[in-house]
């Protein structure tokens, strides 16, 4: 123990010299230094804030039926990892995810002859000569002169953001009641009366890398992820907030 106490300061000096030498070496490596730096994770955007990775919403365990061993089964319904699904309806046509901090557009039902920007039946292609999700998004960001809820930074969610609102504990649609309130209302309904989700595909802003003519979608009937040709019309829901550089 005594020898360790004596060598402590010298060891620190040695470490400092090694670190200085390493930094000098990296600076002389030129392009090679880039490969080393790639291992470091850059600091998060100031917009990220504090968020919790959400749970799937599955609270029922579905153990294997063919397994022959005594190995314990801790599936999603047992572990329930992540933050329990929690949402807040803001009363202005928007819904806040209390785990991720993302703010989502609320879908309603307008009269057939006068569908507004947030009617649950609206569909658009991702890319087309006809009006697209991007044209629709521009209307959402300019409606009322200030944008939905007074904000003009609405965007199309990326693939992972869109997946985050899937509730794997239910289906048709696979969402929490915050996005499926009073779905049985056949007549028109306002933001105070309903919150709806079509049991079908919703666009993400993420393109399929192997085929840029397709984009990622989430099917909210079952909650699975897939891809769709960008020229096909389907549903869309806007989001704002989150980690945006």
C-alpha positions, 0 to 999 in steps of 0.5 A: 500500500505504501508503494502505491501511495508514493507512486501516485503523483508520478503515475498521474504525471506519466498519464498526463504525458501519455495523453499529451503524446496521444493528442499530438499523434492524433493531430498528425494523423490527418484523415486517420484522426477522423476515423478515431473521432467517429467513435465519439457521440456528438453532444445532443441538440439543445432541443432534445431536453429530457425524455423517456423511452416509451414502453410498448403498451403491452401488459399481457404476457404471451409465453411460448406454447412449444418450448420444452425447457424450464428456461424462464420467459420474460417477454415484453408483457412481463418486463414492460420496459420503458415509460408507461404510455402517458399522453396529455390532450392540450385542448387545442388540437394537439396531444403531448407524449409525456414520455418523449415530449413530442407533440402530435396533431389530433385527428377529428372528423369533419363533414364530408363536403368540407374536410379540414386539415385534420380530418381523419380520412385525408390521404396524400401521396409522399411524392406526386404531381398531385398534392402531397403530404408536404403540401398538406404540411405547409397548410398545417403550418400556416393555418390561422396565420400562426399554424396549428396550436400557434406553432409553425414548426410541424413536420412529418415524423420519422420512422422511429417517432411514428413507431413510438405511439404504437400501443402493442397492447391493442389493435384496430387501431393500435394506439392509446385511447388518447388517439382513439377517443370516441371512434364510434361517433358517426357524425362530425366531431371536434377536438373536444369530442373525439381523437381518431386514428385510421387503422391503416398506413401512416407516412413517415418522413424516412425513405427506404435506403435500398429503394428511394422510391419507397418510404417507411410507414406504420400500419396502425391496424396491428402496429407493424412497420412496412414500406410503401411506394411514395406515389401511393396515397395514405394517411399522415399525422404531423408532429413537432418538438423532439431532437431536431438539430 
